């Protein structure tokens, strides 16, 4: 049996080395592959498992077997990550990523970006519902990411933000109908935008970090109460 598996592995590796493999990287069904290689189905499956463990193949139920390592996009969907995560993990990720984006925005932000940031801050102060405030808050943070001028960083922010929204979807609030006049985020957001406007890279980094630390502290307080309350603009 060991010899048949080794033979199947050799035959499989040789077949995978040919230049005219399917463009989508998908291998033929096992039955067809057995015929092509002249090996038993049991030996083929063990050979496939060996190559999968080595990162040379990846398999997905219902779709088939593919050449190469499984990409993050294919293996980790937003919902999958959110299901295995929690608000504190999301905050830790935000603290690593968003201050860096704010610092980078000081270098590349255009007048249009700055105008949009100021507009978002104004809408937040005028908001008559938490939903209005949150929409403006989300837009502000995304504009900071857009202002980096880096497509990859913006995509990273969008992925993180999508996970954040999935994690908190449906959480209940233990707060008034709209942000109070002394809501901490108002001043913090304005300090952030001022630092970006003044091209103060260190100041923008610190302003975003301090703002997110406040959000995290609010999250910890909400968690310690054991209620369904949601921290401010998590």
N, C-alpha and C positions, 0 to 999 in steps of 0.2 A: 504493500500500500504506500509506504514511504517513497519508493521509487517512482510510483505512478504520479504522486503529487509533485515530486521534483521534476518529472518529465513534463507534467502539465504546466508547471511554473516556467520552465525553460521555453516551452512552445508559446506560452502566453506572452512572455517578454519579447520573443522574436517577432510575434505578430504585431505587438504594440510598437515595435521599432520601424515598421514599414512606413514610407513617406505618404502614402495615399489613404490615410485613415479618415473616417467621417469628419466633416468640418465642424460639427457640433461637439465632437469629442465623445459621443455616445457609442458604447460598445453594442454589438449585436446581442439579441437575447441569448440566454445561456444555452438553450437547445441548439441554436444555430452555431454558436461559438464552439460547442463540443464537436460538432461535425467539422468545422473549419480546422480545428486543432487536432482532431483525432484522439480526444481524451474522454474519460468518463465524466459524468456530471459531478460526482462527488469530488474527484480530483480537481476539477475546474474550480469548484466553489472554494476549496481550500487554497488554491493558487490565488484566486481573486481576493480572498481575505488577507493573505500575506501581503499582496501589493497595496491593499487598502491601508493596512497597518503601517506600511512604509511610506504612505502619503502619495503613492503613484496613481491611485484610483480613489474615487469616492462613489458611494451608492446612495440612492434615495428611493424609498419604497414607492412603487407606483410609477416611477419615472425611468429607472434603469441605472446602469453603471457608466461612469464617465471617467475619462482620462484626466490625470492631474489631481492636485489637492483641492478639497472643497473650499470655495471662497467664503469669506465672512458673510457676504451678501446672501449666498445660497444657504448657509447654515444657520444664520442668526437673523430672524426677522424682527421687526420692531416689537410685535406682540410677544415673541419668544423671550426677548431680552427683558421686557417689562414684567412678564410673569415671574421671572426669576430674580427680579430686583425689588427695591423698596425706595421710599423717598430719601432716606439718608444716603444710600448709594448714589442716587441721582445728584444729590447736593454735593457729594464729594467730587463727582465728575465735573459738575459745573464750576466748582472752585478751582479745579485744575485747568479748565479750558477757557472759561469766559474772561477772566482777568487778562490772559494772554491775548485774546481777541481785542479787548479794549485797548491794550498797549499798542497793538498793531494798527488799530483804527486811527490812532493819532498821526500815523505816518501817511496814510492813504485816503482818509476821509475827504470827500469833496464838499463843496458848499451845499449841494443838494442833500447829502447825507446829514449834515449838521442841521439844516433846516427841518428835516424830517424828525430828527431827535428832539429838537425844541418843540415841534408840533406835538409829538407824543407826550412830552412832559406836561404841556398845557392841557391836553385832553385828560390826562390822569387827574390833574387837580380839579378839573371841571366835571369829572365823572359823577353821575347820579346813581349808578349801580356798580356793583363789583364786576359785572361782566364787561361794562365799558372800560373800567380801570384795567382789567386783565388784558383786554384786547390791545389797549395802548401800551401796556407793559410788555406784552409779547412783541409788539411791533418795534418798540425801542430796542430791545435786546437783539432782535434780528437785524435791525439797521446797523447796530454796532458791528455785527458779524459781516454784513454786506460791505461796510466801510473798510474792511481789511483789504478789499480788492482781490481776495484769494478765493477762487471757486472751491478748492478742496476744503478750506477752513469753513466756508459757508455751508458746504454739504455736511461737514462734521457737526456744525451747530444744529442744522436742521434735524439730523438723526438724533442727537441728544435731546433736542426740544420735543421731538415726537415721542421719545421714550418717556420724557417727563410728563407730557400730557396724558399718555396712556396710563402711567402709574397712578396719577391723581384723579382719573376720570371717575365721576360719580361720588367723590368725597363730599361730605356735608360740611356746611359752614356753621361756625359758632361765633358769628360776627354781626355787626349792624348791616343795614341794607347797602351802604356805600362807604367808601374810605373816609375816615374822619379827617378834619382839617389838619391835624398834627401827625398824620401818617408818616412814619419815618422814611419810607421809600421816596417820598416827594423830594426831600432835600438831598437824599443820597443820589437819586437819578440826576438831579440838577448839577451836583458836584461832579458826577461822572461826565456829563456832557460838556461842562465847562473845561474840564481837563483835556478832553478830546479836542475841543475848539482851540485851546491854547497850545496844542501839540505837545502836551506834557505827558510823555509816555509813562513815566513812573507814577505820576499822579493818577492817570486813568486806570492803570493796573491796580493801584491801591484802592481807588474809589470803588471799582467793581468788586474787588475782594471783600472790602468792608461791607458793601451792600449785601453780598451773598452770605457773609457770615451772620448778618442780622437775620436774614431769611432762615438760615440754618438754626439759629437760636430759637426763632419762633416755632420752627418745626419740632425741635426737641421739647419745647414747652407743651406743644399740642400733644405730642406722643406721651409725655409723662402724665398728662391729664387723663389719658386713656379714652378720650371721647372721639367723636367723628369729625372734630373740627379740623379745618385745613389752615396751615400757616399762611401768613400774608404772602401773596404772589409767588408761592412755590411753583 
